[in-house]
Amino acid sequence: MTVSSVQNIIWWYIAGINVVAVILYGWDKFCAVHDRWRISESMLLFVAAIGGSMGALLAMQIFRHKTKHLKFSIGVPIILGIQIIGWGWWQWQL
């Protein structure tokens, strides 16, 4: 497998997991408003940590959801920063 094909797989994964993050955060906000079963905070943070931090941050702003919780308002941007640094380091190593 070439470096280019690995990068394509990673890009598709990142795009997909960020779409999933937006959907999960949006669904959790919908459930919060309609007094339904909620997605756990640990699951929302986990999705951000496995690559969905951009989508999570975007969804937090779009849906105005979890913006007052420090573990989200500070944690998700920190996760995103770590992921950007990791991606940059990986690209530099190629």
N, C-alpha and C positions, 0 to 999 in steps of 0.2 A: 504494500500500500504506500503510495507516495505522500509526501508532506502536503501537497495540494489537496488530495482527496481527504486526508485527515482534517485539514482546516475546513473544508466544505462540510464535513460531518459535524464538526464543532459549531460552525456558524448556524447550521440548521437546528442543532440541539438548543443553542442559545436563543434563537428566534422562537422555537417551540415552547421552551420552558418559560419565557417571558410572556407569551400569550396565555399560558396556563396561569401564571401569577396574576395577570390582570383579571382573568375570569374568576379565579378564587377570591381575590380581594373584593371584586364587584359582587359576587354571590354572597360573601360574608356580610357585606354592607346591606344588601337586600334582605338577608335573613335577620339582621339586627333591627332593621326598620319594621319588619313584619313579624317580629317576635317568634322566629322559627329557630330550629337547630342550627348552631353556628359551627364554623370551622375553627379549630383550636388555634390559638396564637402560635403555639410551637410549630404547627403545620405551615402556617403562613410564613413564619421566619425560616423554616426549613426550605421551602420553595425558593425563597430569596437566596438562601445560602448555596443552593445547588445550581445557581446560575440565573435565577429569575429576579435579581435585585433591581434591574432597570424597570421591568414590568411592575414590580411591587411598588417602587417609588412613584412611577407614573400613576398607578391605580390609587395610591394613597392621596394624590393630588386631585385626580379626576373625581373620585367618589367621596373625598373628604373623610377618609376612613383610617382610623388608627393614628391620626396625626398628633393626638395629644398624649399618646403613650410613648414614653422615652425610649423603650426598647425598640420601637418602630421608627420614631422620628430621628433618633440618633443611630440606632443599630443598622437599619437598612442602608443609609448612606455609607456607613463604615464598611459594611459587607460589599457594597458596590465598589468602593475605593480599593479594597483588597483584591477584588476580582479584576479590576482594571490593571492594577500593578502586576498581578499574576499573569494576565494575558500579555502585557507588555514584556515581562521577563521571558515568557515562553517564546514570544516572537523574536526577541533578541537572541535567544539561544539557537534559533534555527539558522 
